[in-house]
Amino acid sequence: MTEPRVAVVGAGPVGATVAALLARPGVEIALFEARASRSSDPRTLALSHGSRELLESIGAWPRDATPIRSIHVSQKGGPGRTLLECGDQGLPALGYTVGYSELEAALWQRLAAQGIAVHTGEACEAIELDEAEAHARFASGRSVRARLLVLADGGTSAARIPGIAFAEKDYGQAAVVAAVRTDKAHDARAYERFTPSGPVALLPVADRFALVWSMTPQSAADHVALDDRAFLAALQAHFGDRAGRFVSVERRASFALRLRSVNSPVALRTAIVGNAAQALHPIAGQGLNLGLRDAAVLAATAAHHGAEAWGAPAMLSAYRDARRGDVSRGIAFTDFLVGAFADARGVPTWLRGAALTALDLVPPARRAFAERMIHGTYR
């Protein structure tokens, strides 16, 4: 049994970032990951410019990130569109795409340089909390006691804590994800197109796009089962030719779309961060960026209170209060976008078109919308 100052359960991007931000001389941090080794996950992640600044501050920015310099937003079957551009914000890019495994590799390399080991193959089985410490036990037989326990493992461990509960909203949708190529260069432009069956996003990644296509679960299963030619024809008909003609598709998969949020991001000696605290619809790419802001605020709160107070009620209450506004508005923002652009009965097509046109014609509104996507409501 070990007794570090901090124990972090979950070594994905948010958990690893928490550990890297909290690292300092004389403070022992133990990081645990249920997977047996580093991830080979092929997913593409969308990171805001604000997330890049955070990751650069700890020396963990991946070298092969693809910039997103503009975002074309439109709706199917109605008027209006807007174009968000990095020049309007005075930034080199609005955001970036990076592979999950590449980001994790950069973070784990940074942790190794800081002397923080990632203990793999350690699935958390039980948690006991009291006013003095948190006690976590793992399937391997390992046990750890810490003054501060950080849960960043997607919510599995948090659900074991008395008083912690999750609210869920099933959107009745699934996302089909894939790597697609078109017959023209993407020029660092992303596309977000709202359709009656759900949003479709194309994110530039190297010489291709990462596709996130929302539809009913049955339709998602049907589209994953199509041969490549039929899938590309269906995508072309649904999305149009604004990004060019789709010429190839690889690595198709699908997953259910739900909103999930915790009733409290803190418990005795415990902070709950990232997808363990809130899992969002992928529209506008806010989920991971919100989780990385969890990590940044937790570290800033810890620094303000001093290492001896880490995990104490005052420190955790300050963290909870600091995150309340950004998290609640981030959840409301993505949930509103899903509802406003998915059902013409709630918001008429012409009204959505007017809103998109207004964004395009009124620079302050456009900049404010882009600022929300880049920094949330934390700054």
Secondary structure, 3 states (H helix, E strand, C coil): CECCCEEEECCCHHHHHHHHHHCCCCCCEEEECCCCCCCCCCCEEEEEHHHHHHHHHCCCCCCCCEEECEEEEEECCCCCEEEEEHHHHCCCCCEEEEEHHHHHHHHHHHHHHCCCCEECCCCEEEEEECCCCEEEEECCCCEEEECEEEECCCCCCHHHCCCCCEEEEEEEEEEEEEEEEECCCCCCEEEEEECCCCCEEEEEECCEEEEEEEECHHHHHHHHHCCHHHHHHHHHHHHCCCCCCEEEEEEEEEEEEEEEEECCCEECCEEECHHHCEECCCHHHCHHHHHHHHHHHHHHHHHHHCHHHCCCHHHHHHHHHHHHHHHHHHHHHHHHHHHHCCCCCCCCHHHHHHHHHHHHHCHHHHHHHHHHHHHCCCC
